[in-house]
Amino acid sequence: MALLAIARRRGLLCDTLLLALVDSSWEILDISGSEVTDKGMLKVAETCLCLKAVDISRCNQLSPRSIGALLQKCESLETLRWGYLYPISAKINSLKIGQNTLLKV
C-alpha cells in the first residue's frame, strides 16, 4: 500500500502499477488524481471485496461502469469520494446500488 501512495503522490499511478499491487486485504484505497482507468478499477472491484473507503476524486479515466462494479461487489464500502470527475459526474449522481449511497465530498 505504501508504494501505491508514493506513486499517487508523484503522479505515477496507472493501471499497470495498480494491477501489480492490488491486494484482497485492502480496506482503504486512494487513487485520487491518478491515470487509473476502468481496467484497473474493475480489477480492484473483483479483488478488494473488503474495501470500506475509496477516493477516486479527479480520476477522469473512469466511467460509471467501473464505479458501478465497485459498488456492486464491495458490499462493505461506506465512503466513496468522487469530486471533480469530468465528464461523468452527472451520471455518477444517479448511481445507488444496494445499501451503498454515493456522497460527493
Jmol script that loads the backbone (N, CA, C; Angstrom):
load data "model"
ATOM      1  N   MET A   1       0.825  -1.192   0.000  1.00  0.00           N
ATOM      2  CA  MET A   1       0.000   0.000   0.000  1.00  0.00           C
ATOM      3  C   MET A   1       0.869   1.256   0.000  1.00  0.00           C
ATOM      4  N   ALA A   2       2.015   1.212   0.655  1.00  0.00           N
ATOM      5  CA  ALA A   2       2.900   2.382   0.707  1.00  0.00           C
ATOM      6  C   ALA A   2       3.407   2.751  -0.688  1.00  0.00           C
ATOM      7  N   LEU A   3       3.746   1.753  -1.495  1.00  0.00           N
ATOM      8  CA  LEU A   3       4.208   2.021  -2.854  1.00  0.00           C
ATOM      9  C   LEU A   3       3.126   2.702  -3.680  1.00  0.00           C
ATOM     10  N   LEU A   4       1.909   2.280  -3.485  1.00  0.00           N
ATOM     11  CA  LEU A   4       0.781   2.876  -4.203  1.00  0.00           C
ATOM     12  C   LEU A   4       0.625   4.349  -3.823  1.00  0.00           C
ATOM     13  N   ALA A   5       0.749   4.642  -2.537  1.00  0.00           N
ATOM     14  CA  ALA A   5       0.620   6.026  -2.067  1.00  0.00           C
ATOM     15  C   ALA A   5       1.737   6.907  -2.621  1.00  0.00           C
ATOM     16  N   ILE A   6       2.942   6.387  -2.651  1.00  0.00           N
ATOM     17  CA  ILE A   6       4.073   7.147  -3.195  1.00  0.00           C
ATOM     18  C   ILE A   6       3.861   7.423  -4.680  1.00  0.00           C
ATOM     19  N   ALA A   7       3.453   6.399  -5.411  1.00  0.00           N
ATOM     20  CA  ALA A   7       3.209   6.566  -6.851  1.00  0.00           C
ATOM     21  C   ALA A   7       2.113   7.590  -7.107  1.00  0.00           C
ATOM     22  N   ARG A   8       1.063   7.568  -6.298  1.00  0.00           N
ATOM     23  CA  ARG A   8      -0.037   8.525  -6.472  1.00  0.00           C
ATOM     24  C   ARG A   8       0.451   9.941  -6.220  1.00  0.00           C
ATOM     25  N   ARG A   9       1.195  10.151  -5.139  1.00  0.00           N
ATOM     26  CA  ARG A   9       1.688  11.495  -4.818  1.00  0.00           C
ATOM     27  C   ARG A   9       2.635  12.035  -5.883  1.00  0.00           C
ATOM     28  N   ARG A  10       3.363  11.150  -6.539  1.00  0.00           N
ATOM     29  CA  ARG A  10       4.310  11.585  -7.568  1.00  0.00           C
ATOM     30  C   ARG A  10       3.693  11.619  -8.964  1.00  0.00           C
ATOM     31  N   GLY A  11       2.398  11.316  -9.061  1.00  0.00           N
ATOM     32  CA  GLY A  11       1.714  11.357 -10.349  1.00  0.00           C
ATOM     33  C   GLY A  11       2.060  10.195 -11.261  1.00  0.00           C
ATOM     34  N   LEU A  12       2.459   9.073 -10.678  1.00  0.00           N
ATOM     35  CA  LEU A  12       2.876   7.907 -11.467  1.00  0.00           C
ATOM     36  C   LEU A  12       1.882   6.750 -11.413  1.00  0.00           C
ATOM     37  N   LEU A  13       0.790   6.915 -10.684  1.00  0.00           N
ATOM     38  CA  LEU A  13      -0.151   5.810 -10.514  1.00  0.00           C
ATOM     39  C   LEU A  13      -0.981   5.599 -11.778  1.00  0.00           C
ATOM     40  N   CYS A  14      -0.916   4.379 -12.297  1.00  0.00           N
ATOM     41  CA  CYS A  14      -1.652   3.999 -13.504  1.00  0.00           C
ATOM     42  C   CYS A  14      -2.110   2.551 -13.338  1.00  0.00           C
ATOM     43  N   ASP A  15      -2.818   2.035 -14.338  1.00  0.00           N
ATOM     44  CA  ASP A  15      -3.317   0.659 -14.284  1.00  0.00           C
ATOM     45  C   ASP A  15      -2.207  -0.365 -14.067  1.00  0.00           C
ATOM     46  N   THR A  16      -1.098  -0.207 -14.752  1.00  0.00           N
ATOM     47  CA  THR A  16      -0.014  -1.186 -14.666  1.00  0.00           C
ATOM     48  C   THR A  16       0.447  -1.364 -13.220  1.00  0.00           C
ATOM     49  N   LEU A  17       0.667  -0.267 -12.545  1.00  0.00           N
ATOM     50  CA  LEU A  17       1.124  -0.335 -11.160  1.00  0.00           C
ATOM     51  C   LEU A  17       0.020  -0.850 -10.239  1.00  0.00           C
ATOM     52  N   LEU A  18      -1.197  -0.364 -10.428  1.00  0.00           N
ATOM     53  CA  LEU A  18      -2.311  -0.808  -9.595  1.00  0.00           C
ATOM     54  C   LEU A  18      -2.544  -2.311  -9.749  1.00  0.00           C
ATOM     55  N   LEU A  19      -2.517  -2.803 -10.973  1.00  0.00           N
ATOM     56  CA  LEU A  19      -2.733  -4.232 -11.217  1.00  0.00           C
ATOM     57  C   LEU A  19      -1.627  -5.086 -10.597  1.00  0.00           C
ATOM     58  N   ALA A  20      -0.419  -4.555 -10.557  1.00  0.00           N
ATOM     59  CA  ALA A  20       0.701  -5.297  -9.967  1.00  0.00           C
ATOM     60  C   ALA A  20       0.606  -5.360  -8.445  1.00  0.00           C
ATOM     61  N   LEU A  21      -0.017  -4.362  -7.826  1.00  0.00           N
ATOM     62  CA  LEU A  21      -0.038  -4.269  -6.370  1.00  0.00           C
ATOM     63  C   LEU A  21      -1.362  -4.643  -5.714  1.00  0.00           C
ATOM     64  N   VAL A  22      -2.432  -4.733  -6.482  1.00  0.00           N
ATOM     65  CA  VAL A  22      -3.767  -4.954  -5.901  1.00  0.00           C
ATOM     66  C   VAL A  22      -3.756  -6.151  -4.947  1.00  0.00           C
ATOM     67  N   ASP A  23      -4.423  -5.962  -3.795  1.00  0.00           N
ATOM     68  CA  ASP A  23      -4.395  -6.981  -2.745  1.00  0.00           C
ATOM     69  C   ASP A  23      -5.769  -7.103  -2.099  1.00  0.00           C
ATOM     70  N   SER A  24      -6.199  -8.306  -1.861  1.00  0.00           N
ATOM     71  CA  SER A  24      -7.542  -8.545  -1.323  1.00  0.00           C
ATOM     72  C   SER A  24      -7.707  -8.040   0.112  1.00  0.00           C
ATOM     73  N   SER A  25      -6.624  -7.732   0.798  1.00  0.00           N
ATOM     74  CA  SER A  25      -6.722  -7.274   2.184  1.00  0.00           C
ATOM     75  C   SER A  25      -6.971  -5.766   2.308  1.00  0.00           C
ATOM     76  N   TRP A  26      -6.932  -5.039   1.208  1.00  0.00           N
ATOM     77  CA  TRP A  26      -7.113  -3.588   1.259  1.00  0.00           C
ATOM     78  C   TRP A  26      -8.494  -3.224   1.783  1.00  0.00           C
ATOM     79  N   GLU A  27      -8.533  -2.277   2.703  1.00  0.00           N
ATOM     80  CA  GLU A  27      -9.789  -1.725   3.206  1.00  0.00           C
ATOM     81  C   GLU A  27      -9.969  -0.273   2.794  1.00  0.00           C
ATOM     82  N   ILE A  28      -8.861   0.391   2.493  1.00  0.00           N
ATOM     83  CA  ILE A  28      -8.876   1.795   2.082  1.00  0.00           C
ATOM     84  C   ILE A  28      -8.059   1.927   0.805  1.00  0.00           C
ATOM     85  N   LEU A  29      -8.572   2.680  -0.152  1.00  0.00           N
ATOM     86  CA  LEU A  29      -7.860   2.892  -1.411  1.00  0.00           C
ATOM     87  C   LEU A  29      -8.002   4.346  -1.832  1.00  0.00           C
ATOM     88  N   ASP A  30      -6.870   5.009  -2.039  1.00  0.00           N
ATOM     89  CA  ASP A  30      -6.868   6.391  -2.512  1.00  0.00           C
ATOM     90  C   ASP A  30      -6.103   6.434  -3.831  1.00  0.00           C
ATOM     91  N   ILE A  31      -6.847   6.568  -4.917  1.00  0.00           N
ATOM     92  CA  ILE A  31      -6.229   6.683  -6.236  1.00  0.00           C
ATOM     93  C   ILE A  31      -6.532   8.055  -6.834  1.00  0.00           C
ATOM     94  N   SER A  32      -6.892   8.999  -5.988  1.00  0.00           N
ATOM     95  CA  SER A  32      -7.286  10.328  -6.453  1.00  0.00           C
ATOM     96  C   SER A  32      -6.213  10.966  -7.326  1.00  0.00           C
ATOM     97  N   GLY A  33      -6.673  11.602  -8.391  1.00  0.00           N
ATOM     98  CA  GLY A  33      -5.777  12.310  -9.294  1.00  0.00           C
ATOM     99  C   GLY A  33      -4.902  11.426 -10.154  1.00  0.00           C
ATOM    100  N   SER A  34      -5.187  10.143 -10.197  1.00  0.00           N
ATOM    101  CA  SER A  34      -4.352   9.204 -10.953  1.00  0.00           C
ATOM    102  C   SER A  34      -4.876   8.987 -12.373  1.00  0.00           C
ATOM    103  N   GLU A  35      -4.121   8.222 -13.136  1.00  0.00           N
ATOM    104  CA  GLU A  35      -4.500   7.869 -14.503  1.00  0.00           C
ATOM    105  C   GLU A  35      -5.119   6.468 -14.572  1.00  0.00           C
ATOM    106  N   VAL A  36      -5.606   5.962 -13.455  1.00  0.00           N
ATOM    107  CA  VAL A  36      -6.251   4.646 -13.425  1.00  0.00           C
ATOM    108  C   VAL A  36      -7.499   4.679 -14.303  1.00  0.00           C
ATOM    109  N   THR A  37      -7.697   3.616 -15.076  1.00  0.00           N
ATOM    110  CA  THR A  37      -8.851   3.511 -15.974  1.00  0.00           C
ATOM    111  C   THR A  37      -9.814   2.439 -15.472  1.00  0.00           C
ATOM    112  N   ASP A  38     -10.848   2.187 -16.260  1.00  0.00           N
ATOM    113  CA  ASP A  38     -11.806   1.136 -15.916  1.00  0.00           C
ATOM    114  C   ASP A  38     -11.114  -0.220 -15.739  1.00  0.00           C
ATOM    115  N   LYS A  39     -10.104  -0.485 -16.526  1.00  0.00           N
ATOM    116  CA  LYS A  39      -9.391  -1.765 -16.417  1.00  0.00           C
ATOM    117  C   LYS A  39      -8.871  -1.978 -14.999  1.00  0.00           C
ATOM    118  N   GLY A  40      -8.208  -0.984 -14.452  1.00  0.00           N
ATOM    119  CA  GLY A  40      -7.679  -1.093 -13.098  1.00  0.00           C
ATOM    120  C   GLY A  40      -8.773  -1.135 -12.051  1.00  0.00           C
ATOM    121  N   MET A  41      -9.788  -0.292 -12.203  1.00  0.00           N
ATOM    122  CA  MET A  41     -10.860  -0.244 -11.218  1.00  0.00           C
ATOM    123  C   MET A  41     -11.695  -1.524 -11.213  1.00  0.00           C
ATOM    124  N   LEU A  42     -11.905  -2.122 -12.375  1.00  0.00           N
ATOM    125  CA  LEU A  42     -12.646  -3.379 -12.426  1.00  0.00           C
ATOM    126  C   LEU A  42     -11.884  -4.489 -11.704  1.00  0.00           C
ATOM    127  N   LYS A  43     -10.557  -4.508 -11.821  1.00  0.00           N
ATOM    128  CA  LYS A  43      -9.749  -5.492 -11.108  1.00  0.00           C
ATOM    129  C   LYS A  43      -9.823  -5.258  -9.604  1.00  0.00           C
ATOM    130  N   VAL A  44      -9.802  -3.994  -9.191  1.00  0.00           N
ATOM    131  CA  VAL A  44      -9.954  -3.660  -7.776  1.00  0.00           C
ATOM    132  C   VAL A  44     -11.311  -4.158  -7.273  1.00  0.00           C
ATOM    133  N   ALA A  45     -12.360  -3.925  -8.044  1.00  0.00           N
ATOM    134  CA  ALA A  45     -13.706  -4.349  -7.641  1.00  0.00           C
ATOM    135  C   ALA A  45     -13.793  -5.865  -7.498  1.00  0.00           C
ATOM    136  N   GLU A  46     -13.089  -6.597  -8.335  1.00  0.00           N
ATOM    137  CA  GLU A  46     -13.100  -8.064  -8.272  1.00  0.00           C
ATOM    138  C   GLU A  46     -12.257  -8.605  -7.128  1.00  0.00           C
ATOM    139  N   THR A  47     -11.189  -7.902  -6.786  1.00  0.00           N
ATOM    140  CA  THR A  47     -10.199  -8.412  -5.842  1.00  0.00           C
ATOM    141  C   THR A  47     -10.396  -7.899  -4.421  1.00  0.00           C
ATOM    142  N   CYS A  48     -10.717  -6.641  -4.271  1.00  0.00           N
ATOM    143  CA  CYS A  48     -10.735  -5.977  -2.958  1.00  0.00           C
ATOM    144  C   CYS A  48     -12.149  -5.897  -2.402  1.00  0.00           C
ATOM    145  N   LEU A  49     -12.696  -7.016  -2.040  1.00  0.00           N
ATOM    146  CA  LEU A  49     -14.083  -7.066  -1.602  1.00  0.00           C
ATOM    147  C   LEU A  49     -14.298  -6.485  -0.210  1.00  0.00           C
ATOM    148  N   CYS A  50     -13.226  -6.219   0.524  1.00  0.00           N
ATOM    149  CA  CYS A  50     -13.323  -5.688   1.888  1.00  0.00           C
ATOM    150  C   CYS A  50     -13.144  -4.173   1.954  1.00  0.00           C
ATOM    151  N   LEU A  51     -13.125  -3.510   0.805  1.00  0.00           N
ATOM    152  CA  LEU A  51     -12.929  -2.060   0.801  1.00  0.00           C
ATOM    153  C   LEU A  51     -14.022  -1.353   1.593  1.00  0.00           C
ATOM    154  N   LYS A  52     -13.599  -0.412   2.436  1.00  0.00           N
ATOM    155  CA  LYS A  52     -14.535   0.393   3.215  1.00  0.00           C
ATOM    156  C   LYS A  52     -14.552   1.842   2.756  1.00  0.00           C
ATOM    157  N   ALA A  53     -13.418   2.309   2.218  1.00  0.00           N
ATOM    158  CA  ALA A  53     -13.328   3.706   1.774  1.00  0.00           C
ATOM    159  C   ALA A  53     -12.473   3.791   0.519  1.00  0.00           C
ATOM    160  N   VAL A  54     -12.975   4.529  -0.470  1.00  0.00           N
ATOM    161  CA  VAL A  54     -12.265   4.706  -1.739  1.00  0.00           C
ATOM    162  C   VAL A  54     -12.349   6.170  -2.148  1.00  0.00           C
ATOM    163  N   ASP A  55     -11.216   6.710  -2.587  1.00  0.00           N
ATOM    164  CA  ASP A  55     -11.184   8.084  -3.107  1.00  0.00           C
ATOM    165  C   ASP A  55     -10.788   8.026  -4.574  1.00  0.00           C
ATOM    166  N   ILE A  56     -11.734   8.380  -5.449  1.00  0.00           N
ATOM    167  CA  ILE A  56     -11.476   8.407  -6.892  1.00  0.00           C
ATOM    168  C   ILE A  56     -11.596   9.825  -7.440  1.00  0.00           C
ATOM    169  N   SER A  57     -11.459  10.814  -6.563  1.00  0.00           N
ATOM    170  CA  SER A  57     -11.537  12.217  -6.989  1.00  0.00           C
ATOM    171  C   SER A  57     -10.513  12.490  -8.088  1.00  0.00           C
ATOM    172  N   ARG A  58     -10.932  13.245  -9.093  1.00  0.00           N
ATOM    173  CA  ARG A  58     -10.074  13.650 -10.210  1.00  0.00           C
ATOM    174  C   ARG A  58      -9.524  12.468 -11.017  1.00  0.00           C
ATOM    175  N   CYS A  59     -10.201  11.330 -10.995  1.00  0.00           N
ATOM    176  CA  CYS A  59      -9.816  10.178 -11.823  1.00  0.00           C
ATOM    177  C   CYS A  59     -10.683  10.208 -13.086  1.00  0.00           C
ATOM    178  N   ASN A  60     -10.299  11.022 -14.025  1.00  0.00           N
ATOM    179  CA  ASN A  60     -11.131  11.282 -15.196  1.00  0.00           C
ATOM    180  C   ASN A  60     -11.117  10.184 -16.247  1.00  0.00           C
ATOM    181  N   GLN A  61     -10.374   9.117 -16.016  1.00  0.00           N
ATOM    182  CA  GLN A  61     -10.347   7.994 -16.950  1.00  0.00           C
ATOM    183  C   GLN A  61     -11.389   6.927 -16.581  1.00  0.00           C
ATOM    184  N   LEU A  62     -12.088   7.119 -15.471  1.00  0.00           N
ATOM    185  CA  LEU A  62     -13.078   6.132 -15.019  1.00  0.00           C
ATOM    186  C   LEU A  62     -14.446   6.432 -15.613  1.00  0.00           C
ATOM    187  N   SER A  63     -15.240   5.373 -15.773  1.00  0.00           N
ATOM    188  CA  SER A  63     -16.606   5.529 -16.273  1.00  0.00           C
ATOM    189  C   SER A  63     -17.582   4.999 -15.220  1.00  0.00           C
ATOM    190  N   PRO A  64     -18.869   5.297 -15.374  1.00  0.00           N
ATOM    191  CA  PRO A  64     -19.859   4.756 -14.447  1.00  0.00           C
ATOM    192  C   PRO A  64     -19.842   3.225 -14.388  1.00  0.00           C
ATOM    193  N   ARG A  65     -19.403   2.578 -15.450  1.00  0.00           N
ATOM    194  CA  ARG A  65     -19.356   1.107 -15.480  1.00  0.00           C
ATOM    195  C   ARG A  65     -18.461   0.556 -14.370  1.00  0.00           C
ATOM    196  N   SER A  66     -17.243   1.073 -14.252  1.00  0.00           N
ATOM    197  CA  SER A  66     -16.323   0.537 -13.249  1.00  0.00           C
ATOM    198  C   SER A  66     -16.712   0.988 -11.843  1.00  0.00           C
ATOM    199  N   ILE A  67     -17.269   2.190 -11.726  1.00  0.00           N
ATOM    200  CA  ILE A  67     -17.699   2.664 -10.415  1.00  0.00           C
ATOM    201  C   ILE A  67     -18.909   1.860  -9.942  1.00  0.00           C
ATOM    202  N   GLY A  68     -19.802   1.539 -10.852  1.00  0.00           N
ATOM    203  CA  GLY A  68     -20.941   0.682 -10.526  1.00  0.00           C
ATOM    204  C   GLY A  68     -20.495  -0.703 -10.087  1.00  0.00           C
ATOM    205  N   ALA A  69     -19.478  -1.250 -10.749  1.00  0.00           N
ATOM    206  CA  ALA A  69     -18.944  -2.565 -10.363  1.00  0.00           C
ATOM    207  C   ALA A  69     -18.377  -2.507  -8.949  1.00  0.00           C
ATOM    208  N   LEU A  70     -17.695  -1.422  -8.632  1.00  0.00           N
ATOM    209  CA  LEU A  70     -17.145  -1.244  -7.290  1.00  0.00           C
ATOM    210  C   LEU A  70     -18.265  -1.259  -6.251  1.00  0.00           C
ATOM    211  N   LEU A  71     -19.344  -0.554  -6.529  1.00  0.00           N
ATOM    212  CA  LEU A  71     -20.475  -0.501  -5.601  1.00  0.00           C
ATOM    213  C   LEU A  71     -21.171  -1.851  -5.461  1.00  0.00           C
ATOM    214  N   GLN A  72     -21.272  -2.581  -6.545  1.00  0.00           N
ATOM    215  CA  GLN A  72     -21.941  -3.881  -6.505  1.00  0.00           C
ATOM    216  C   GLN A  72     -21.127  -4.929  -5.759  1.00  0.00           C
ATOM    217  N   LYS A  73     -19.842  -4.960  -5.998  1.00  0.00           N
ATOM    218  CA  LYS A  73     -19.013  -6.043  -5.467  1.00  0.00           C
ATOM    219  C   LYS A  73     -18.448  -5.776  -4.081  1.00  0.00           C
ATOM    220  N   CYS A  74     -18.255  -4.527  -3.738  1.00  0.00           N
ATOM    221  CA  CYS A  74     -17.653  -4.167  -2.449  1.00  0.00           C
ATOM    222  C   CYS A  74     -18.756  -3.793  -1.472  1.00  0.00           C
ATOM    223  N   GLU A  75     -19.378  -4.789  -0.896  1.00  0.00           N
ATOM    224  CA  GLU A  75     -20.534  -4.571  -0.038  1.00  0.00           C
ATOM    225  C   GLU A  75     -20.189  -3.859   1.270  1.00  0.00           C
ATOM    226  N   SER A  76     -18.927  -3.851   1.656  1.00  0.00           N
ATOM    227  CA  SER A  76     -18.503  -3.170   2.889  1.00  0.00           C
ATOM    228  C   SER A  76     -18.218  -1.693   2.668  1.00  0.00           C
ATOM    229  N   LEU A  77     -18.296  -1.234   1.426  1.00  0.00           N
ATOM    230  CA  LEU A  77     -17.956   0.147   1.101  1.00  0.00           C
ATOM    231  C   LEU A  77     -18.877   1.125   1.830  1.00  0.00           C
ATOM    232  N   GLU A  78     -18.260   2.013   2.609  1.00  0.00           N
ATOM    233  CA  GLU A  78     -19.004   3.010   3.366  1.00  0.00           C
ATOM    234  C   GLU A  78     -18.806   4.414   2.813  1.00  0.00           C
ATOM    235  N   THR A  79     -17.627   4.674   2.252  1.00  0.00           N
ATOM    236  CA  THR A  79     -17.296   6.011   1.783  1.00  0.00           C
ATOM    237  C   THR A  79     -16.701   5.955   0.388  1.00  0.00           C
ATOM    238  N   LEU A  80     -17.262   6.746  -0.516  1.00  0.00           N
ATOM    239  CA  LEU A  80     -16.716   6.887  -1.860  1.00  0.00           C
ATOM    240  C   LEU A  80     -16.584   8.376  -2.147  1.00  0.00           C
ATOM    241  N   ARG A  81     -15.350   8.854  -2.213  1.00  0.00           N
ATOM    242  CA  ARG A  81     -15.096  10.256  -2.569  1.00  0.00           C
ATOM    243  C   ARG A  81     -14.884  10.318  -4.066  1.00  0.00           C
ATOM    244  N   TRP A  82     -15.617  11.228  -4.737  1.00  0.00           N
ATOM    245  CA  TRP A  82     -15.540  11.256  -6.197  1.00  0.00           C
ATOM    246  C   TRP A  82     -15.638  12.664  -6.774  1.00  0.00           C
ATOM    247  N   GLY A  83     -15.157  13.647  -6.076  1.00  0.00           N
ATOM    248  CA  GLY A  83     -15.233  15.018  -6.561  1.00  0.00           C
ATOM    249  C   GLY A  83     -14.399  15.248  -7.814  1.00  0.00           C
ATOM    250  N   TYR A  84     -14.836  16.200  -8.624  1.00  0.00           N
ATOM    251  CA  TYR A  84     -14.114  16.649  -9.816  1.00  0.00           C
ATOM    252  C   TYR A  84     -13.920  15.547 -10.854  1.00  0.00           C
ATOM    253  N   LEU A  85     -14.924  14.746 -11.052  1.00  0.00           N
ATOM    254  CA  LEU A  85     -14.880  13.721 -12.104  1.00  0.00           C
ATOM    255  C   LEU A  85     -15.605  14.269 -13.324  1.00  0.00           C
ATOM    256  N   TYR A  86     -14.856  14.650 -14.314  1.00  0.00           N
ATOM    257  CA  TYR A  86     -15.434  15.186 -15.552  1.00  0.00           C
ATOM    258  C   TYR A  86     -15.129  14.217 -16.662  1.00  0.00           C
ATOM    259  N   PRO A  87     -16.046  13.925 -17.559  1.00  0.00           N
ATOM    260  CA  PRO A  87     -17.399  14.476 -17.717  1.00  0.00           C
ATOM    261  C   PRO A  87     -18.497  13.608 -17.119  1.00  0.00           C
ATOM    262  N   ILE A  88     -18.180  12.677 -16.231  1.00  0.00           N
ATOM    263  CA  ILE A  88     -19.182  11.701 -15.806  1.00  0.00           C
ATOM    264  C   ILE A  88     -19.878  12.017 -14.491  1.00  0.00           C
ATOM    265  N   SER A  89     -19.629  13.163 -13.888  1.00  0.00           N
ATOM    266  CA  SER A  89     -20.223  13.480 -12.586  1.00  0.00           C
ATOM    267  C   SER A  89     -21.742  13.349 -12.581  1.00  0.00           C
ATOM    268  N   ALA A  90     -22.396  13.825 -13.612  1.00  0.00           N
ATOM    269  CA  ALA A  90     -23.863  13.761 -13.656  1.00  0.00           C
ATOM    270  C   ALA A  90     -24.349  12.319 -13.684  1.00  0.00           C
ATOM    271  N   LYS A  91     -23.632  11.443 -14.372  1.00  0.00           N
ATOM    272  CA  LYS A  91     -24.036  10.038 -14.442  1.00  0.00           C
ATOM    273  C   LYS A  91     -23.810   9.340 -13.111  1.00  0.00           C
ATOM    274  N   ILE A  92     -22.776   9.709 -12.387  1.00  0.00           N
ATOM    275  CA  ILE A  92     -22.495   9.083 -11.099  1.00  0.00           C
ATOM    276  C   ILE A  92     -23.533   9.492 -10.071  1.00  0.00           C
ATOM    277  N   ASN A  93     -24.042  10.708 -10.174  1.00  0.00           N
ATOM    278  CA  ASN A  93     -25.054  11.166  -9.229  1.00  0.00           C
ATOM    279  C   ASN A  93     -26.239  10.207  -9.152  1.00  0.00           C
ATOM    280  N   SER A  94     -26.534   9.513 -10.225  1.00  0.00           N
ATOM    281  CA  SER A  94     -27.695   8.638 -10.249  1.00  0.00           C
ATOM    282  C   SER A  94     -27.377   7.220  -9.786  1.00  0.00           C
ATOM    283  N   LEU A  95     -26.123   6.916  -9.495  1.00  0.00           N
ATOM    284  CA  LEU A  95     -25.764   5.567  -9.059  1.00  0.00           C
ATOM    285  C   LEU A  95     -26.106   5.348  -7.589  1.00  0.00           C
ATOM    286  N   LYS A  96     -26.900   4.360  -7.325  1.00  0.00           N
ATOM    287  CA  LYS A  96     -27.150   3.918  -5.963  1.00  0.00           C
ATOM    288  C   LYS A  96     -27.458   2.433  -6.067  1.00  0.00           C
ATOM    289  N   ILE A  97     -26.600   1.637  -5.492  1.00  0.00           N
ATOM    290  CA  ILE A  97     -26.739   0.205  -5.647  1.00  0.00           C
ATOM    291  C   ILE A  97     -26.737  -0.439  -4.272  1.00  0.00           C
ATOM    292  N   GLY A  98     -27.737  -1.258  -3.994  1.00  0.00           N
ATOM    293  CA  GLY A  98     -27.824  -1.925  -2.701  1.00  0.00           C
ATOM    294  C   GLY A  98     -27.940  -0.894  -1.595  1.00  0.00           C
ATOM    295  N   GLN A  99     -27.158  -1.088  -0.538  1.00  0.00           N
ATOM    296  CA  GLN A  99     -27.204  -0.178   0.593  1.00  0.00           C
ATOM    297  C   GLN A  99     -26.168   0.938   0.469  1.00  0.00           C
ATOM    298  N   ASN A 100     -25.396   0.925  -0.607  1.00  0.00           N
ATOM    299  CA  ASN A 100     -24.378   1.956  -0.799  1.00  0.00           C
ATOM    300  C   ASN A 100     -25.020   3.220  -1.340  1.00  0.00           C
ATOM    301  N   THR A 101     -24.737   4.328  -0.723  1.00  0.00           N
ATOM    302  CA  THR A 101     -25.214   5.611  -1.173  1.00  0.00           C
ATOM    303  C   THR A 101     -24.020   6.468  -1.503  1.00  0.00           C
ATOM    304  N   LEU A 102     -24.033   7.093  -2.663  1.00  0.00           N
ATOM    305  CA  LEU A 102     -22.924   7.951  -3.054  1.00  0.00           C
ATOM    306  C   LEU A 102     -23.078   9.322  -2.433  1.00  0.00           C
ATOM    307  N   LEU A 103     -21.970   9.824  -1.936  1.00  0.00           N
ATOM    308  CA  LEU A 103     -21.949  11.139  -1.338  1.00  0.00           C
ATOM    309  C   LEU A 103     -20.751  11.880  -1.888  1.00  0.00           C
ATOM    310  N   LYS A 104     -20.993  12.987  -2.557  1.00  0.00           N
ATOM    311  CA  LYS A 104     -19.903  13.781  -3.105  1.00  0.00           C
ATOM    312  C   LYS A 104     -19.288  14.599  -1.989  1.00  0.00           C
ATOM    313  N   VAL A 105     -17.995  14.446  -1.790  1.00  0.00           N
ATOM    314  CA  VAL A 105     -17.296  15.148  -0.723  1.00  0.00           C
ATOM    315  C   VAL A 105     -16.286  16.098  -1.321  1.00  0.00           C
TER     316      VAL A 105
END
end "model"
wireframe off; spacefill off
backbone 0.3
color backbone group
